[in-house]
Amino acid sequence: NAGVTQTPKFQVLKTGQSMTLQCAQDMNHEYMSWYRQDPGMGLRLIHYSVGAGITDQGEVPNGYNVSRSTTEDFPLRLLSAAPSQTSVYFCASRSDGGGYTFGSGTRLTVV
Amino acid sequence: DAKTTQPPSMDCAEGRAANLPCNHSTISGNEYVYWYRQIHSQGPQYIIHGLKNNETNEMASLIITEDRKSSTLILPHATLRDTAVYYCIVRLSLNTGTASKLTFGTGTRLQVTL
């Protein structure tokens, strides 16, 4: 099915570990973004991309890196995990003028 | 992007219309009004968007006031499955870097009851 695919769905990390959250879309969308959502709060933008090779910081970029080598993929890297990064992470993509399609999320716990 | 204000919660009886208001008094001429919803633990779902004119699709209707300072999302016949947090977002439509941003507030928690 067409859409945004996020892996893994659940992850537990120890403080200081690194990992990559994967995001892929098969809709040929130019725009992709990563958000985090903490309990009881709205979504906050981490990083976004307007096309392959172009990325920029959002509202809460510290502790995260992104790259966009292809149109389809937009991985999010946690460099050294901290308990404050415990959250639900959503990836989203959209076409020009359209609404965003969100993935089902990655639930990350850092202990 | 313009800031939006929404009531924190609303209730609606199943089968009735749910009218969710949003104030965006600082909206500029080239900013669109978008509505998303998030059902518990799922990713947000796009509902509808508009610039000036009222819009309707299979999910909802969007009514934007003539001065564009407020809007109302209408779910014509709410069901239990419409229970969710609804977000009103204002953003630019231009094909620039800032156009890819969605700034989420805390939204309106709609509870549909029997």
Interface residues (C-beta under 8 A of the other chain):
Chain A: V4 Y31 M32 S33 Y35 M41 G42 L43 R44 L45 Y48 S49 V50 I54 D56 G58 E59 V88 F90 A92 R94 D96 G97 G98 G99 Y100 T101 F102 G103 S104 G105
Chain B: Y34 Y36 S41 Q42 G43 P44 Q45 Y46 I47 I48 H49 Y87 S93 N95 T96 G97 A99 S100 K101 L102 T103 F104 G105 T106 G107
